[in-house]
Amino acid sequence: MTSRVRFEDEADAEYRAAARWYEGRRTGLALEFFDAVDAAVRQIVDLPRAGAKVPRLPTSLPVRRIPVKRFPYHVVYLEESAAIRVLALAHDRRKPGYWKSRLP
C-alpha cells in the first residue's frame, strides 16, 4: 500500500475553486469542504480499492472514485505503484467524465 497522494494540477485547481465557491456561500464552509475532502483522501490511502470502479473504462486503467461526504463531489483517482494519483475532484452533476482526457 502506498501513502503518497498526488493531485494533478487540474484536480488541485478544481479543489481550490470549489472551496472558494463554498466560502462565498457561507463563512467557514470551505473549511468543512476541505475536511470532507481530506477524509475521503485518507480513506483512499487506508483502503485504495474501497472506491467504486469507474465504469466504461479499460480494465487496464483501475480508475476509482469515492464520494465526498456532505458535498456533491467525488474524488476520482488512479492507484499507481508509487502513489495515489488524484485525477479530478468531480462535481456529481456537471459534465460527467470530463476528466477522462487526463488518463494516461
Backbone torsions as a table, in degrees:
resi	resn	phi	psi	omega
1	MET	NA	142.1	177.9
2	THR	-105.1	149.8	177.5
3	SER	-113.9	2.9	178.5
4	ARG	-84.1	134.7	176.5
5	VAL	-124.0	131.3	-179.8
6	ARG	-126.3	118.3	175.8
7	PHE	-85.4	128.2	170.3
8	GLU	-61.7	153.4	-178.7
9	ASP	-55.2	-41.5	-179.4
10	GLU	-64.8	-39.7	179.3
11	ALA	-66.0	-40.7	177.8
12	ASP	-63.4	-40.9	178.1
13	ALA	-63.8	-39.8	177.7
14	GLU	-63.4	-42.1	179.6
15	TYR	-58.9	-49.5	-178.2
16	ARG	-68.2	-39.4	179.3
17	ALA	-64.8	-42.1	178.8
18	ALA	-64.5	-41.5	179.3
19	ALA	-62.5	-42.6	177.4
20	ARG	-61.1	-42.0	-179.8
21	TRP	-61.9	-46.3	-179.8
22	TYR	-64.5	-39.8	179.6
23	GLU	-64.9	-32.2	176.2
24	GLY	-68.4	-22.0	179.6
25	ARG	-84.3	-38.2	-179.5
26	ARG	-159.7	130.5	178.0
27	THR	-58.3	129.5	179.5
28	GLY	94.2	-14.8	-178.1
29	LEU	-68.3	-30.7	177.0
30	ALA	-62.5	-39.4	178.0
31	LEU	-64.0	-38.3	176.6
32	GLU	-64.6	-39.4	177.1
33	PHE	-64.2	-46.9	177.5
34	PHE	-55.9	-45.2	180.0
35	ASP	-61.8	-41.2	-179.0
36	ALA	-67.6	-41.1	177.5
37	VAL	-66.3	-42.3	178.5
38	ASP	-59.4	-41.4	178.1
39	ALA	-63.4	-40.4	178.1
40	ALA	-64.5	-42.3	179.9
41	VAL	-66.1	-40.7	176.7
42	ARG	-61.0	-39.5	177.5
43	GLN	-62.8	-40.3	178.0
44	ILE	-63.1	-44.0	179.9
45	VAL	-62.5	-43.5	-178.8
46	ASP	-68.6	-40.5	-177.0
47	LEU	-138.5	79.7	-174.6
48	PRO	-56.7	-28.0	-178.1
49	ARG	-94.1	10.5	179.9
50	ALA	-73.4	-27.8	-180.0
51	GLY	-69.5	152.7	178.1
52	ALA	-73.1	139.2	175.8
53	LYS	-66.9	140.5	177.2
54	VAL	-77.6	123.7	-176.8
55	PRO	-71.1	163.0	175.0
56	ARG	61.3	36.2	172.7
57	LEU	-124.2	154.7	177.1
58	PRO	-58.0	142.0	-179.7
59	THR	-64.4	-19.4	177.5
60	SER	-70.6	-13.3	177.4
61	LEU	-112.4	92.7	-177.5
62	PRO	-78.0	66.0	-179.9
63	VAL	-80.5	133.4	-178.8
64	ARG	-128.3	166.8	177.0
65	ARG	-142.5	148.6	179.0
66	ILE	-136.3	138.1	-176.6
67	PRO	-73.0	152.1	172.5
68	VAL	-97.0	114.9	-176.2
69	LYS	-61.4	139.7	178.0
70	ARG	75.1	-7.9	-177.5
71	PHE	-129.8	148.8	-176.1
72	PRO	-82.4	56.1	-178.7
73	TYR	-132.8	156.9	170.3
74	HIS	-127.1	143.5	168.9
75	VAL	-88.7	119.1	-180.0
76	VAL	-101.7	124.9	-172.6
77	TYR	-143.6	163.0	178.6
78	LEU	-127.1	124.8	177.4
79	GLU	-83.7	118.4	177.4
80	GLU	-113.9	168.4	-176.2
81	SER	-62.9	-36.3	-175.7
82	ALA	-97.5	-17.1	-174.6
83	ALA	-165.7	165.6	167.5
84	ILE	-92.1	124.1	-178.1
85	ARG	-105.2	112.0	178.6
86	VAL	-83.5	115.6	-177.5
87	LEU	-85.7	-33.8	-175.7
88	ALA	-160.2	152.7	164.4
89	LEU	-110.6	90.2	-166.5
90	ALA	-93.7	128.5	174.7
91	HIS	-71.0	137.6	-174.9
92	ASP	-68.6	-20.9	-173.8
93	ARG	-117.2	16.5	-178.4
94	ARG	-130.9	132.4	171.9
95	LYS	38.4	68.0	-179.5
96	PRO	-55.7	134.3	174.9
97	GLY	75.6	7.5	-178.5
98	TYR	-56.6	-27.8	-174.4
99	TRP	-79.5	-6.3	-175.7
100	LYS	-61.7	-21.7	176.5
101	SER	-68.6	-11.3	179.4
102	ARG	-87.9	-4.0	-178.1
103	LEU	-69.9	149.1	178.8
104	PRO	-68.9	NA	NA
